[in-house]
Amino acid sequence: MWKEKEGKLHKKFTFDDFAQAFSFMAEVAEVAEEQGHHPEWKNVYNTVEFWLKTHDEDTITDKDKQLAQAIDDIANNYSNDKAADTKSEKKPEATELILYADGGSRGNPGPSASGYVLMNEEEQVLQQSGEYLGITTNNQAEYHAVRLGLEKAKALGAKEVDVYLDSLLVVNQMRGKFKVKNRDLWPIHQAVKDLVAQFDKVTFTHVPREMNKAADAEVNKVLDARHEK
């Protein structure tokens, strides 16, 4: 229930994990853009908090109430169908998937891991996972993240995949804009190219790091668990 707090409408939402919270925020962002009314919000792992206020009028207006209702509607979908979809590994009905991939090395080279999040066109999370790679570099970990995600996308029956990474190097190398000069990257670069050839279409897009937090969370989850051992 929304409550008035310090002259603003406030509500906190809790989800199963960060990936689900991230997907929810992406949907809210689209609605806010459509309404031309943007909320103040805060995300910490699986929680999202909102403070709504019409700044031009310095008070709560119908614009805030309308956006609050839209946010509730989106959240209700997650509490029903989407919560189940997040945990499911069944084949998606759609053959076009979205892949967020990320890799990290603590030391570069150092202990490394790759992570990915697969979504359908409605940005429902279908699969998310990570893998420990041993001692390697950031760039190798980024490539392995793409490999893992594409392998899972293939297993789910996808025909087309839109890949999003915060590694501009990998994006430009996969697009053919940059040559792969580092010989250590040759094998994994070729492995990803071979995977790409198995789909009807694969695109690579660079995104800022803050838009790739879900995949990054999978990387850190793996590395943190490894460190604890």
C-alpha positions in Angstrom: 0.0 0.0 0.0 1.3 3.5 -0.9 1.8 5.8 2.0 2.4 9.5 2.1 5.8 10.2 3.6 7.4 13.6 3.7 5.1 15.0 1.1 5.6 12.1 -1.3 4.0 8.8 -2.1 6.2 6.0 -0.9 6.2 2.2 -1.4 8.8 -0.6 -1.3 8.7 -3.7 -3.4 10.6 -6.9 -2.8 11.4 -9.6 -5.4 12.9 -13.0 -5.5 16.3 -11.8 -6.7 18.1 -8.9 -8.4 17.4 -10.1 -11.9 13.6 -10.0 -11.2 13.9 -6.6 -9.6 15.9 -5.3 -12.6 13.3 -6.6 -15.1 10.6 -4.9 -13.0 12.5 -1.6 -13.1 12.9 -1.9 -16.9 9.1 -2.2 -17.3 8.5 0.7 -14.9 10.9 2.9 -16.8 9.0 2.3 -20.0 5.7 3.3 -18.4 7.2 6.4 -16.8 8.6 7.4 -20.1 5.1 7.0 -21.7 3.5 9.0 -19.0 6.2 11.7 -19.1 6.4 11.4 -15.3 9.6 10.0 -13.8 9.9 8.6 -10.2 12.6 9.0 -7.6 13.6 5.4 -6.8 16.3 3.3 -5.2 17.3 -0.3 -5.8 19.3 -2.5 -3.4 19.6 -6.1 -4.7 16.0 -7.5 -4.7 14.2 -4.4 -3.4 13.0 -1.3 -5.2 11.6 1.8 -3.4 9.7 4.7 -5.0 9.0 8.3 -3.9 6.4 10.0 -6.1 5.9 13.8 -6.2 5.1 16.3 -9.0 8.0 18.7 -8.6 6.5 21.4 -10.8 3.7 21.7 -8.3 5.7 20.6 -5.2 3.0 18.3 -4.1 1.3 14.9 -4.8 -1.0 15.1 -7.8 -3.1 12.8 -10.0 0.1 12.2 -12.1 1.7 10.5 -9.1 -1.4 8.5 -8.3 -1.7 7.4 -12.0 2.0 6.3 -12.0 1.6 4.5 -8.6 -1.3 2.5 -10.0 0.7 1.6 -13.1 3.6 0.5 -10.9 1.3 -1.7 -8.8 -0.1 -3.3 -12.0 3.4 -4.2 -13.1 4.3 -5.6 -9.7 1.1 -7.7 -9.5 2.2 -9.4 -12.7 5.5 -10.4 -11.1 3.8 -11.7 -8.0 1.7 -14.0 -10.2 3.0 -15.2 -13.6 6.5 -13.6 -13.7 7.7 -15.0 -10.4 7.1 -18.5 -11.7 8.7 -17.7 -15.1 11.8 -16.4 -13.4 12.5 -19.8 -11.8 11.4 -21.8 -14.8 13.8 -23.4 -17.3 11.1 -24.6 -19.7 11.4 -23.7 -23.4 10.1 -20.2 -24.2 7.2 -19.8 -26.6 9.2 -17.0 -28.4 12.2 -17.9 -30.5 13.7 -14.4 -30.0 15.7 -13.9 -26.8 17.6 -11.1 -25.0 20.9 -12.0 -23.5 22.8 -9.8 -21.0 26.3 -11.1 -20.5 29.2 -10.1 -18.2 32.6 -11.4 -17.1 35.0 -10.3 -14.4 38.5 -11.0 -13.1 39.7 -10.1 -9.7 43.3 -9.3 -10.5 43.2 -9.3 -14.3 44.5 -11.9 -14.6 43.0 -13.5 -11.5 40.1 -15.5 -10.3 37.4 -15.0 -12.9 33.8 -15.8 -13.6 31.2 -15.3 -16.2 27.5 -14.6 -15.8 24.4 -14.2 -18.0 20.7 -13.5 -17.9 18.3 -14.7 -20.6 15.0 -12.9 -21.2 12.2 -13.2 -23.6 10.9 -10.2 -25.6 8.6 -9.2 -22.7 11.8 -9.1 -20.6 10.7 -12.0 -18.4 13.8 -13.8 -17.0 14.0 -17.3 -18.4 17.4 -18.3 -17.1 20.2 -16.8 -15.2 23.5 -18.4 -14.1 27.2 -18.0 -13.7 30.4 -20.1 -14.0 33.8 -20.0 -12.3 36.6 -20.0 -14.9 39.7 -20.2 -12.8 42.6 -17.8 -13.4 42.1 -15.7 -16.5 41.4 -12.1 -17.8 38.5 -9.8 -17.9 38.2 -10.1 -21.7 38.3 -13.9 -21.7 35.6 -13.9 -19.0 33.5 -11.5 -21.1 33.7 -13.9 -24.1 32.9 -16.9 -22.0 29.8 -15.2 -20.7 28.6 -14.8 -24.2 29.4 -18.4 -24.9 27.5 -19.6 -21.9 24.5 -17.5 -22.7 24.3 -18.5 -26.3 24.6 -22.2 -25.4 21.7 -21.9 -23.1 19.7 -19.9 -25.6 20.3 -22.6 -28.1 19.1 -25.2 -25.6 15.9 -23.2 -25.1 15.2 -23.3 -28.8 16.0 -19.7 -29.7 16.5 -18.7 -33.3 17.5 -15.0 -32.8 19.4 -13.5 -29.8 20.1 -9.8 -29.0 23.3 -9.8 -26.9 24.0 -6.9 -24.6 27.4 -6.4 -23.0 29.3 -3.5 -21.3 32.6 -4.7 -23.0 33.0 -2.5 -26.0 36.0 -4.6 -27.1 34.0 -7.8 -27.3 31.1 -6.1 -29.1 33.4 -4.5 -31.7 35.4 -7.7 -32.2 32.2 -9.7 -32.7 30.9 -7.1 -35.1 34.2 -7.3 -37.1 35.1 -3.7 -36.4 38.2 -4.6 -34.3 40.7 -7.3 -35.1 41.4 -9.9 -32.4 45.1 -9.2 -31.8 45.5 -11.0 -28.5 46.2 -14.6 -29.3 44.8 -15.8 -26.0 41.4 -14.6 -27.2 41.5 -16.5 -30.5 40.1 -19.8 -29.3 37.1 -18.4 -27.4 36.4 -15.8 -30.1 36.2 -18.5 -32.6 34.0 -20.6 -30.3 31.5 -17.8 -30.0 31.6 -17.2 -33.8 30.8 -20.9 -34.3 27.9 -20.6 -31.9 26.6 -17.5 -33.6 26.5 -19.4 -36.9 24.0 -21.8 -35.4 21.3 -19.1 -35.0 19.3 -17.2 -37.7 20.4 -13.9 -36.3 22.6 -12.7 -33.4 23.2 -9.0 -32.7 25.8 -7.4 -30.3 25.1 -4.1 -28.5 27.2 -2.2 -26.1 25.4 -0.9 -22.9 26.7 1.1 -19.9 27.7 -1.0 -16.9 24.7 0.2 -14.9 22.4 -1.4 -17.4 24.2 -4.7 -17.1 23.8 -5.2 -13.3 21.8 -8.4 -13.5 24.6 -10.3 -15.3 27.2 -8.6 -13.2 25.4 -9.9 -10.1 25.8 -13.4 -11.3 29.5 -12.9 -11.8 30.0 -11.6 -8.3 27.8 -14.3 -6.8 30.1 -17.0 -8.3 33.3 -15.2 -7.2 32.0 -14.5 -3.7 31.0 -18.1 -3.3 34.4 -19.2 -4.5 36.2 -16.8 -2.1 34.2 -18.1 0.8 35.5 -21.7 0.1 
